[in-house]
Amino acid sequence: MDKELFPALYAAGEEVGALLKKRGETVAVAESSAGGLIASALLAVPGASAYFRGGAVIYTAKSIHVLMGMSLKELMKQDIRSSSEGFAEKLALRIREMHTSGWGISETGAAGPGNGYGDPAGHTCMAVADKDGVKTVRTLRTGKEERGDNMVRFATEVLQMFAEQLRAAD
């Protein structure tokens, strides 16, 4: 990862990696509109195998079903839709469980254009979970249309939110 192109994303990945290594803990990632940038930032840190357990880019209903074992139709029956805080919570819990990881982090949204639920470009929901449940959930709206910029911002924000949680847990 080029530190000059994505300094905030790289710095967030480094901070999370250092905190996880210091604590001897692990993480798994489920991300949709960030497109793998969260996992990339975590894996760019030397020694990432000490804390990174795995992840999934769940960009479509099929990938959500195949990679997460979840059905959007079933979730909709519970009034949980994609690109929502409720869905981000379910993803963080499920990815943590699937990878037997200490932490699960997730992101689900619309980098651009907007989505079929009426969310605009730049909308994402993020969650952090540990063995006791969801610790943090947040919605972000960048107000920007540029897909690539939103993807980087989503990934950076998730990692910064996770770092906050790790620091608070000390």
N, C-alpha and C positions, 0 to 999 in steps of 0.2 A: 504494500500500500504506500502510495506517495504521500509523505508527510506534508509536502508543500501544497498538494492539491486539496487535501482534506485534513487540515491540522486539528480541528476540533474533534472530528470523528476518531482520528488516530489517537489523540490525547485521551479521549474517553475510553477507548479500548485498552490503552496502556494502564490507565488508572484502575479500571475494573480488574484487569489481569493481575495487577500488583496486589490489590485488596484480596482477591480470591486466593492467590498463592500464599499470602501472609496468613490468611485464616484457614488454609488447608481445605477449601470448599470447592464445589464444582457447579457448573451451570449448563443448561441446555436451552436452545433458542428456537422459537417458532415465529416466523416472520412472513408477512405477505407483501405489502407494497414497498418495503425496504429492499426486497429482492436479493437478500443474502449479504447485504452490507453490514448487518449487525454481527453475523458470524465472521465475516471477513475481518472486521476490526478486532475482534477477540483473537482470531487466529494469527493475526499479524504480529502478535507479541511473542517474542522468544519464550519457549517453555509453556506454550498454551496447552500442551497435552496434559499438564498437571491439573488443569481446571475445566477445560472444554470437553463436554461429554458428547455433544452432537447437536444436530438441529435440522430444521425442515423449512423450506421455502414453500409455503402453502398458498399459491397464487390463484388456484381454481377450486371449484367445488370438488372435482375429482381428486386433486392433490390433498385437500383437507380430509377426504374420506380415506384415501390410500395411505397417506403418511401419518395422519393423526387418529384414524379410526373413528372419525366424527362425521355425522350427517347433518348438513345444513338444514335439510327438511325437518329432521327431528328437533334440531335446536330452535327452528322457527315455531314449532309447536309449543315451545317453552318461552316464546317471545324473546328469543335471543337471535339476533341477526349478525351477519358478518359486518365488520367495521364498527362494532359497538364495544363499549366497555365490558359488557357481559361476555361477549365472545373472547375478548382479550384475556379476561380472567380464566375462562375455560381452557384456552390455549396454554397459558402459563402453567396451570395446574397439570394439564395432560402431558406436556412435553417434559416437565420435571419428573413425572411419574414414569413415563416411557423410558427415560434414560437413567432412572434411578440416580438422579442428580439432587444435590442440596438445594439448588435454585432453578427456577424456570422463568424465562422472560419471553414476552411476546409483543407483537405489533401487528395491527390489522387496520387497513385504511385504503385511501384513494390518493395515490401520488399525482395522478392527472391522466385523463380528465376525471371528473366526478364519477360516482358509481350509481348503480341502479336503485339504491336506497335513498337517493337525494343528497348524499353527502358531497360537498364540493371538493375539487382538487385541493390537496394540502390538508385533508382531514385524516387523522389516525388516532387509534386508541391503543394504549400500551399497558402492560401489567407485569408485575414482579410477584412471584410466589415462592414460598419455601415449604418445608414439610408441615408447617402449621396452617398453611392456606395463603390466600392472596394478601400481600403486604401493602401494595401500592397499585393503584389504577389511575390512569390519567388520559384525558383527551387533549389533543393538540390540533389546532387549525392554523396553518401558516399564512393563509390568505394569498398564497402564490399559486400560479398555474403551471410553472416549470417543473415537469416531472422529475428530472434528474436532481434538481436542487431539493425538492421535497423528499426524495428517497434518502439523500444524505442527511437532511435535517431530521427525518424520522429516526434513522439509525443512531444519530448522535444523541438525540433526546432520550431514547430508550436507555442507552448506556449511561448517560448522565443521571437519569432517574434511578437506575440500578445502583450506581456508585453512591448516591445519596442514601439509599436503603442499606447498603453494606456499611457505610460509615456510621449510620444511626444504630446499627445492630451491635457495634463494638461496645 
